[in-house]
Amino acid sequence: MITCFLKYEIDPAKLADFEIYAKAWIHNINRMGGTHHGYWLPSEGPNDLAWCGFSFSSLAAYEEYRTAMATDPACIATYAHSERTGCIRRYDRYFTRPVLKGESPADLGLM
């Protein structure tokens, strides 16, 4: 599994526009074979940062999604919305490997 984690710098005055973008990407990723883990929008603290994460079964599956999204009408419309509204100032994309199962400290040899 590979997880893509994104950190966005958004325009706080356009938070409603960014939320529309976020909801569309949750739908798009899930529709195209990934698992979207949601978006985290500003509440308290900095008002211009947001995050999201989504996973694909492998890097190859992610690359297939990236190829398909370039011609997908819903993905194109979602990108166009962000461009038209200017709700995103910039973003950083990170690829991570999740650790989803915990073990006791004793089982891990810590005790």
C-alpha positions in Angstrom: 0.0 0.0 0.0 1.1 3.5 -0.7 -0.4 6.6 0.9 -0.2 10.1 -0.6 -0.3 12.8 2.1 -0.9 16.4 1.0 -0.4 19.6 2.9 -2.2 22.6 1.4 -1.7 26.3 1.8 -5.2 27.7 1.1 -6.7 31.1 0.9 -8.7 31.5 4.2 -11.2 33.7 2.5 -12.0 30.9 0.1 -12.4 28.1 2.5 -15.9 27.2 1.2 -14.4 26.8 -2.3 -11.7 24.6 -1.0 -14.2 22.4 0.8 -16.1 21.9 -2.5 -12.7 20.9 -4.0 -12.1 18.5 -1.1 -15.4 16.8 -1.4 -15.0 16.3 -5.1 -11.5 14.7 -4.7 -12.8 12.3 -2.0 -15.4 11.2 -4.5 -12.9 11.1 -7.4 -10.3 9.1 -5.6 -12.7 6.5 -4.3 -14.4 6.2 -7.7 -11.0 5.6 -9.4 -9.9 2.7 -7.1 -8.2 4.5 -4.2 -9.2 4.9 -0.6 -9.5 8.5 0.5 -8.9 9.1 4.2 -10.5 12.5 4.3 -9.5 16.2 4.5 -8.7 18.2 7.6 -9.6 21.8 7.3 -8.6 24.7 9.6 -10.5 25.1 12.8 -8.3 26.6 15.5 -4.7 27.7 14.9 -3.4 28.6 11.4 -6.3 29.4 9.1 -4.5 28.8 5.9 -3.4 25.1 6.2 -5.3 21.9 5.3 -4.3 18.3 4.9 -5.5 15.1 3.2 -4.4 11.6 2.7 -5.4 8.8 0.3 -4.1 5.3 -0.5 -3.7 3.0 -3.4 -2.8 -0.7 -3.2 0.6 0.0 -4.9 2.7 2.6 -6.6 1.7 1.0 -9.9 -2.0 1.5 -9.0 -1.4 5.1 -8.1 0.4 5.7 -11.4 -2.6 4.1 -13.3 -4.8 6.6 -11.4 -2.6 9.5 -12.3 -2.7 8.6 -16.0 -6.5 8.1 -16.0 -7.2 11.3 -14.1 -5.6 13.4 -16.8 -8.5 12.7 -19.1 -11.2 12.1 -16.6 -14.0 14.8 -16.9 -14.7 14.9 -13.2 -11.0 15.3 -12.3 -10.5 18.0 -14.9 -13.6 19.9 -13.6 -12.3 19.6 -10.0 -8.9 21.0 -11.0 -10.6 23.8 -13.0 -12.6 24.7 -9.9 -9.5 25.2 -7.8 -7.9 27.3 -10.6 -11.0 29.4 -11.2 -11.5 30.2 -7.5 -7.8 30.4 -6.4 -8.6 28.6 -3.2 -5.2 26.8 -3.2 -2.1 28.8 -3.0 0.3 25.8 -3.0 0.6 22.2 -1.9 3.2 19.7 -1.0 2.8 16.0 -1.8 4.4 13.2 0.3 4.4 9.5 -0.3 4.3 7.4 2.8 3.9 3.8 4.0 1.3 3.4 6.7 1.8 1.5 10.0 -1.7 0.4 10.9 -1.2 -2.4 13.4 0.0 -1.8 16.9 1.8 -4.3 19.1 2.6 -4.3 22.8 5.9 -3.0 24.0 6.7 -6.5 25.4 6.0 -8.2 22.1 8.3 -5.7 20.4 11.1 -6.5 22.8 11.0 -3.1 24.6 10.4 -4.7 28.0 
